[in-house]
């Protein structure tokens, strides 16, 4: 459980305690962010389905209109001949399906007329059922996105409070804010370009969905670093893991992508000496950190 500092005369939380709370909040936020990424993909998918369905339903509606026009002629003839005792109130108050059911119950209708009515009923049922199903899927995806957005705001609020505490505790202990790390490693070729690009973003803020130029999330930083050498990666840590050849921890080289946590919701660029440059979480900036500070889950080399 993440606890925010209360009031009173109790001692201010230590740097260690602030970092512990921020780590816990970071893990929580990363999971919600990954769920949000999936929710956005799902919403986009069902909205695309909805648009396609609307085009299909337009064609079905044309057939339905034609069938119902024919049914209208049948009803008008029946009413004029006195063979159909349906009042205008029954027709106007009922749904299209009820109206068609009433017509279908008339005994004197011919086989062709019944077929016309049945066809109209079938189109109406297909239209209503399919539209309801897809509309409900869109509403569910929108509802999930809204719920996850609320969770993000709540966690971010907690992170902001603890980040301010961490900064104060750091300055109190060391006299200044953390310094930017300079890379003096031995990377060459594409790996050097990737590492230098990622390192150049130090101090820039984490923003969910960020992929530069001045704000980043973890997979956005990795994606853009490798894009500098012509490698296109998806904007998702888990999808990045699934799209690159894997390497063991013992064989890590600068430029490799290091993945953390069992659900692969976080990653960064390895720079050597057991260090990784990454965009940690809300309230923090791109920074260099030991890979031992997070649960190692795997690594890849595009």
Secondary structure, DSSP 8 states (H G I E B T S, - for coil): ------SSS-----HHHHHHHHHHHHHHHHHHHHHHHHHHHHHHHHHHHHHHHHHHHHHHHHHHHHHHHHHHHHHHHHHHHT-----HHHHHHS-HHHHHHHHHT-TT--HHHHHHHHHHHHHHHHHHHHHHHHHHHHHHHHHHHHHHHHHHHHHHHHHHHHHHHHHHHHHHHHSS------------HHHHHHHHHHHTTTT-EE-TT-BSSSEE-HHHHHHHHHHTTT----S-HHHHHHHS-EE-GGG--TT-EEEESTT--EEEEEEETTEEEEE-STT-BEEEEEGGGS-EEEEE--
